[in-house]
Amino acid sequence: MEPKENVFKSIFIKCDTDKVTAGYEVAYEEVFSPIRDKIKLLFEIGVCRGGSVRGFKEYFPNATIVGLEINSKYFFKDDHIKIEIGNAINKDFINMILAKYGNPDVVIDDGSHFSRDIKTSFTLLYPHTKICYVIEDYSTQSKNFQQGYYVNDNIPATIIAHQEIDKLLLELGTSKNSIKVYRSICFFFNEENIPE
């Protein structure tokens, strides 16, 4: 039996992103391949050159992709992609985005990788995320500068996963959430809203 094609990998390999070189293609394909066509709205924190939002546009064919980017030099226009310039840790900016587009099915945090920013964005957006909130590059969460990773605020963003796991354990049997952790990437699900 031939191995199943990894659609995520084939799309993102041509999109000038690090999502495949970071090894995320297995995680993304496992999580999203069954519901690719059901995702309608995706926010990605961090646009940079735009390869990732373009890849998500192709991977989620029925979705509007909204890129949240702090640097206006990365603004561009494209069908089904909206780039919004602002800071994803700014409550007013996030409220404006939610009012303009509605609650996203999926949020992907591929922004600054500073733990304080990851935690703030998670606090602002996770309660409004219908299906899945993704935090990439957890491996940058060392509290000291080591192996080329960022200096953080001495409380790594991985604490988010620990806190959410604690909530799941305390709400055993009643929680509609789940968490999937892969090497350096974490998915937080609202199981109640995952399409069949």
CORFEN-V82585 format. One record per pair of residues at least 24 apart in sequence whose ideal C-beta (glycine too) atoms are under 7 Angstrom apart, sorted by sequence separation. I is the first residue (numbers start at 0). J is the second residue. If there is no record, write none. Layout:
# CORFEN-V82585
((I	J) (I	J))
This chain:
# CORFEN-V82585
((35	59) (36	60) (38	62) (43	67) (49	73) (53	77) (56	80) (112	136) (163	187) (36	61) (42	67) (48	73) (102	127) (103	128) (104	129) (105	130) (108	133) (134	159) (160	185) (6	32) (47	73) (49	75) (102	128) (103	129) (104	130) (105	131) (106	132) (107	133) (108	134) (109	135) (114	140) (46	73) (53	80) (102	129) (106	133) (108	135) (109	136) (112	139) (52	80) (88	116) (105	133) (107	135) (67	96) (93	123) (97	127) (65	96) (88	119) (93	124) (88	120) (15	48) (18	51) (87	120) (90	123) (16	50) (15	50) (16	51) (65	100) (14	50) (46	82) (113	149) (14	51) (112	149) (114	151) (115	152) (16	54) (113	151) (114	152) (118	156) (121	159) (14	53) (113	152) (117	156) (14	54) (114	154) (114	155) (118	159) (114	156) (11	54) (44	87) (10	54) (138	183) (137	183) (10	57) (136	183) (137	184) (10	58) (137	185) (135	184) (7	58) (133	184) (134	185) (6	58) (133	186) (131	186) (132	187) (131	187) (131	188) (51	109) (130	188) (130	189) (40	100) (129	189) (40	101) (42	103) (128	189) (41	103) (125	187) (130	192) (40	103) (41	104) (44	107) (129	192) (130	193) (40	104) (41	105) (42	106) (43	107) (44	108) (45	109) (39	104) (44	109) (45	110) (38	104) (41	107) (43	109) (44	110) (38	105) (44	120) (30	131) (23	135) (30	179) (26	181) (30	186) (37	194) (26	184) (34	193) (22	182) (34	194) (23	184) (21	183))
